[in-house]
């Protein structure tokens, strides 16, 4: 890129910020994201986040990240044909055993596999739901089912009943881990929702797959350890695309990866905002909608039950924020770097903001 490229980039952004309220109103209508607070109980709050606008990221920066991301996802993360066969055959085995115990049950794949958002084995689980419409108490039904499955299957299948707040049966077969739940809420609604938004936002899938792997390699994907689980991550990615990405740049997954790290690493106001993906996406006042939420924790509304904050379990969010901040700085410093570099152990520090140290080559704005 020419030496004066960053100056043209920043100048274009400054001129855009000087075009007045009429331009802002047109942008609001184009993106569905208001730049001002509006009234009402479900009021969106003005994001006022300093984050690079995707359409102002130079192609010389966006292209190498885009290429690296697409290649990395295709060659390392997408399920293989043998993975798909393994998942189908394992499902058929368990379907047969469930039918023996609950012949009237509806048995279906749910979770990431049903949405096409699962990683390559062994980094992804197969989630199965057994729908009984309340005919059997979930804990009792799963205990009985676990006993039958354990006695029917060979020693190649390790079957355990996990007595958690949401009880499940966990089955391990080779590289495949299967979680079986009974009458789980909103599983079909979630599947249909994410299949629909995948069509609306084509970049959602490569982003989710890479970020899942990123969190896995940094051991921040386990909910019970305060990490960001699969469902929460999908909502964060979707919110980012809804709130900060223009339709003209929908194909640039690499650009969106950079701005995702920027948003959740340095710009997002964890103390003020609650993420909601309903109605095209919005930020809700955290103190109003979840007043008991920890001030420094991530707050994300469950779109299928708005009374639930699915972000509260990610109590390790400050460490994860630093991971995102560090990854953003690495891509900002050298967009051509292999994405494998982002998966190596990081020396984390919040003392240096890469946006400040690299200010000569990065614009920002308040949106």
N, C-alpha and C positions, 0 to 999 in steps of 0.2 A: 504494500500500500504506500502511496506517495506520502512524503513527510507531512504535507499539509492536509492529509486525509482526515485525521482526528479533528483538526480545526474546522474543516468544512462540516463534519459530523456535529460538533458541538454548536457551531453557528446555526445550522439548520434547526437544531433543537431549540436554541434560544429564540430564533425568529418565530418558531411555532408557539412558544410560550407567550409571545407578544401580540398574538392575533386577536386576543380579547375573548369576551364571554360568548360571542356568537359562534366562534370556532369551537369553544369548549362544548357548547350545546350540541353542535353537529357531531362532535366526537362521542358525546353521550348517547345520542340517538343511534349512531353506527355500531357502538359496542354494547349497548344495554347497561353500561356502568355509569351512574350519575357521579359527577364531580362535586356535588354539593349534598349536604345532608337533606333529607326529606322527612316530613312529619309522619305520624302514625305509629302504631304499636310495633310494626315490623320495620321500622325506619332503617334504611341503609345509612351507614356512617361514611363521611368523606374519608377515603383511604389515606390521603396525604402521605403517600409512600414515595421515597426517592428511589426510583427504579428505572433502568434503561428501557425505553420504548423499543419493542422488538423491531419495528420497521425502520429504526434508525441505527441498528447494528449493521456495520458495513459488511458486504458480502465477503470481503477478504477475511473477516473474522468469523462470520457465520458458516461459511462453506467448509473449512476443515473440521469444525466441531460436528457439523451435520454429517459429513462423510464418515468420520470416525465413529459416531454414534450408530449410524445405520449399519455399518460393517460389523461393529462389536455386537449389536443386538442380533443380527442375522447369523453370525458365526459362533457366538458363545452363549446366547441367552434364549433364543427361540427354541421351543420343544422340537425334537427330531421326530422323524417318522416312527422310529422304534419307541420313543417316549409315548407317542399317541397310541400305539398298539398296546403298550404296557398298561396305560391308563384304562383303555377300553376293556381289556381282558380282566384286569383286576376288578373293575366295576361289575362285570358280568358275574364273576365269582361271588362277590358280596351280595349282589342282587338275588342270586339263587338262595343264599342262606337267609336273607331277610324275608323272602317269600315263604320260606318254611315256617317262620315264626309269626309273621304278620302278613297273611296272604292278601289282605285287602289294602295294604299300605301303598301309597305313592312313593316310589323311590327315584330320586333324581340326583344328578350331579349339580352342585352349586358352587359358590365361591369363585375364585379366580379362573379355574379351568372352564367353568360354564360361560365366563365372560371373554375367554381368549386372552387373559392377562396373566397367565401362569408362566413361570420360568421353566427352563429345561431341568429334567430330573438330574440329580436328586434335590434340587433347590426349591421344589414346589410340592405342596401337598394336594391330595385329591380329597375334596370335601363332598360328602354325600349326606343328603337329608332324607329322613324317613318321615313322611307325613301321615299322621294318624288322626288328625282333627280332634285331638284331645281325648281319644278313646282310651289311651294308656298314659299313665303318669310317666314323664320322660325318664326319670332316674330309674324307676322300676323296670320299664320296658327295655332300657339299654343294658341293665344288669342281666336280664334274661337273654337278650340278644347276644351279649358278649359270651355268655356261657355256651350257647349253641354254636356260635361261630368258632370259638376256641376248640370245641370238641370235634367239629366237623372238618376243619381245615388241617392241613399237614403242619409239621413243625417249621416249615418255611414261613409261616405266618405267625408273627408275634402279636397277640391280641391282649389289650389292656383296657379296663374300664377306668376312666379318669373322672373322679367325683369332684368336679369343680362347680363354680356358680352356674355355669352352663355345662352340664355333664355331656361327655362324649365317649365313644369307643375309639381308641387309637389302634390301628392295625399297621404293622410294618411288614412289607414284603419286598425283599431285595432293596432297590433304591427308592421304592415308592412308599410314602407314608399316607395313610388314609384316615381321615377323621369322619366318624359317623355320628350325626346328631338326630334327635327325634323332635319333631314339631318345632323347628327353629323359626323364629319370627322373621318375616320380610326377606327370606332368601330368594324367592322368585321375583319379588319386586326389585330387589337389588340387582339381580341378573339382568332383568329387562331394562332397568335404568342405565346400567353401564354399557350394555350393548347399544343402546340408543346414543349415548354421549360419545361412544367410540366413532360412530358415524359422523357426528357433528364436529368432533375434534380428532382428526386422523393422527395427530402427533401424540395423543394421550398414551397409546400403547407403547411405542418405543421409550417414552419418558418413564412410564410406570415400570417397565421391565428393567431398564438400567438403574433406576433409583432403588428398586427392590434389591438388586444385586449390590449396589453401593452400600446400602444399609446392612445387608447380610455380611459383606466383607469387613465392615467396621463393627459387627456384632451389636447392631442397634435396631434389629428387626423384631425382637421378641417383646410382645406387649407386657408379659409378666416381669420383664426386666426394665420396664419404663421406656421401651423403644417404640418405634412407629410401625404398627402392624399393617397388613395389606390393605384392609378397608380404609383405615385412616390415611394412608399414603395416597390411595386413589382419590379421596376427597380433596387432599391438598393439591394434587396435580390438577384436578378438574377445576378447582377454585382459581388456581393460577391462570389457567387458560381462559376461563370466563372473565376474569377481572383485568388481566393485563396483556392480553394478546389480541391483536387486530386480525380480522379475517384475511387481510392481504398477506399475512405471514404464517398462515396455518400450516403450511408444508414444512416450515423450518424447525424441525425438532431440535436441532443443535442449538439454535438461538434460544429456544424455550428452555433447554437444559441450563444454559448460562443464566438466564433471568430467573429461573426457579431457585438456583443456588443463591442468587443475589437477593431475591425476595425473602426467603426464609432464613438466610444467613445474616442479613444486615438491615433489611428495610421493614420487615413486618413488625408491627407493634403488638407484641404478645400481651402486654398489659392492658390494651384498650380494645382489641378487636376479637370478635368471634366469627369464625368462617361459617358461611352458609352457602350451599350450592343450589338452594331452591330458587325458583323463579329467575333463572339465568345467572345467579351468583350475586352475593352481596356480603358486606362486612356488617355485622350487628354489634351494637354496644355491649361489650362483655359484662360490664357491671350491671346492666339491666337484665340481660337474658340469662346469665349464669353468675349471679352476685357472689356465690360462695366459691367460685373457681379461683384457684391459686393465681395470684397476680402475674407470676412469671411463667405459668404453664400455657401450653397451647390449648386453645378452645375451639372446638369444631362441632358444630351442630349435626346430629344424625338426621339426614333428610327424611328418613322414614319414621322417626319419632323425635320431633324437635325438642322434647324435654330432656333428651340425653346428650351429654357432652362426651363425644367419643375421643376427644383429645386429652382428657384429664388423666388417663392412664399412662400417657407418654411423659412420665415425670422426669425422664432423663433428657428432656428437650433442649436444655441449655448446652449440653455436650454435643447433641446432634446439630444444634444451630452453629456451633463452632466448626463442625465437620463441613457443613454447607458453606460457611464463610471461607474456609480454607480452600475448598474445591473451587469456589468462585474465583478466588485470587489466583489459583493455579491456571485456570482457563483464561483469565484476564491477562495474565503475564505471557502465556504462550498458547494461543488457540490451537496450534498444530500438535500439541503434546498428545501422546497416546493416552486413551482413557484409562488404560491399566495403571497409569501413574496416580489416578484419583483413588485407586483401590488399595494403595499401599498405606501402612501405618502413618499417621499424621502427628506432628508436633503441634498441638492446638494452643492457640492464644487468641484472646479477644483484644489485645492491646493495639494491634495494627489492623486497620481497616484497609483491605486491598483497594477499595474504591478511592481512598485518599492517597495511598502510595502510588497508585497508577492513574491519578487524575488526568494526566496529560493525554491519556488515550481512552477516556471513558466519559460520556455525558450522563447526566442524571436529571431527573425532573421530579416535580411533585404531581402525582396523579391521584 
